[in-house]
Amino acid sequence: MSHLPDDHPLKLAHRRSIRHRAEIEASRLCGCFFCERIFVAPLIIDWIREDDTALCPFCGIVSVLGDASGLPITEDFLQEMRIAWFC
């Protein structure tokens, strides 16, 4: 993804997947763009303590987005993010 400009929507979305505890706790739905699961926010119980980053409750990867971010937590969007960051 380094070939995309810093203001590209997928880069901006990726920035919302770290240091986001308050945003995740304000979310109803979350999604992981590694395993592409959509789940309710209270399922998140593991965090990276140093920077308040959520770990996916299904795969344990740091790739969680919450709907309080304003990003679409949909299968299509999570798949697009997975392709962009993990393929």
C-alpha positions as CSV (number, residue, x, y, z in Angstrom):
1,M,0.0,0.0,0.0
2,S,3.0,2.3,0.1
3,H,2.3,3.2,-3.5
4,L,-0.9,4.9,-2.6
5,P,-1.0,8.6,-1.6
6,D,-1.3,9.3,2.2
7,D,-4.8,10.6,1.7
8,H,-6.1,7.5,-0.1
9,P,-9.3,6.2,1.6
10,L,-7.8,2.7,2.3
11,K,-4.7,4.3,3.9
12,L,-6.9,6.6,6.0
13,A,-9.1,3.6,7.0
14,H,-6.0,1.6,8.0
15,R,-4.9,4.4,10.4
16,R,-8.2,3.8,12.2
17,S,-7.2,0.2,13.1
18,I,-4.6,1.3,15.8
19,R,-4.7,3.4,18.9
20,H,-8.5,3.3,18.8
21,R,-9.8,2.0,22.1
22,A,-12.3,4.9,22.7
23,E,-13.6,4.5,19.1
24,I,-14.0,0.8,19.5
25,E,-15.7,1.1,22.8
26,A,-18.1,3.6,21.2
27,S,-18.9,1.2,18.4
28,R,-21.7,-1.3,18.1
29,L,-20.3,-3.3,15.3
30,C,-16.7,-4.1,14.5
31,G,-15.0,-5.9,11.7
32,C,-11.6,-7.5,11.1
33,F,-10.0,-7.0,7.7
34,F,-7.8,-10.0,8.2
35,C,-10.3,-12.8,8.9
36,E,-13.2,-10.6,7.5
37,R,-15.5,-11.4,10.5
38,I,-18.1,-8.9,11.6
39,F,-19.0,-8.9,15.3
40,V,-20.3,-6.9,18.2
41,A,-17.7,-4.7,19.9
42,P,-18.0,-6.2,23.4
43,L,-16.4,-9.4,22.0
44,I,-13.1,-7.6,22.0
45,I,-11.3,-8.5,25.2
46,D,-7.7,-8.4,24.1
47,W,-5.8,-5.1,23.6
48,I,-2.2,-4.1,23.0
49,R,-1.8,-2.2,26.2
50,E,1.0,0.2,25.1
51,D,-1.3,1.9,22.5
52,D,-4.9,0.7,23.2
53,T,-5.1,-1.2,19.9
54,A,-7.8,-4.0,19.7
55,L,-7.0,-7.5,18.7
56,C,-9.6,-9.4,16.7
57,P,-11.4,-11.9,19.0
58,F,-11.4,-14.5,16.2
59,C,-7.9,-14.4,14.6
60,G,-5.9,-12.3,17.1
61,I,-4.6,-9.9,14.4
62,V,-4.4,-6.1,14.8
63,S,-6.9,-5.3,12.0
64,V,-10.1,-4.3,13.7
65,L,-12.3,-1.4,12.7
66,G,-15.3,-0.1,14.5
67,D,-18.5,1.5,13.1
68,A,-17.9,4.6,15.3
69,S,-15.1,5.4,12.9
70,G,-17.7,6.2,10.2
71,L,-16.2,3.4,8.0
72,P,-18.5,0.8,6.5
73,I,-18.3,-2.4,8.4
74,T,-19.4,-4.6,5.6
75,E,-18.2,-7.8,3.9
76,D,-17.2,-5.9,0.8
77,F,-15.2,-3.2,2.6
78,L,-13.4,-5.7,4.8
79,Q,-12.5,-7.8,1.8
80,E,-11.2,-4.7,0.0
81,M,-9.0,-3.8,3.0
82,R,-7.8,-7.4,3.3
83,I,-6.7,-7.4,-0.3
84,A,-5.0,-4.0,0.1
85,W,-3.1,-4.9,3.3
86,F,-2.6,-8.7,3.4
87,C,-2.5,-9.9,-0.2
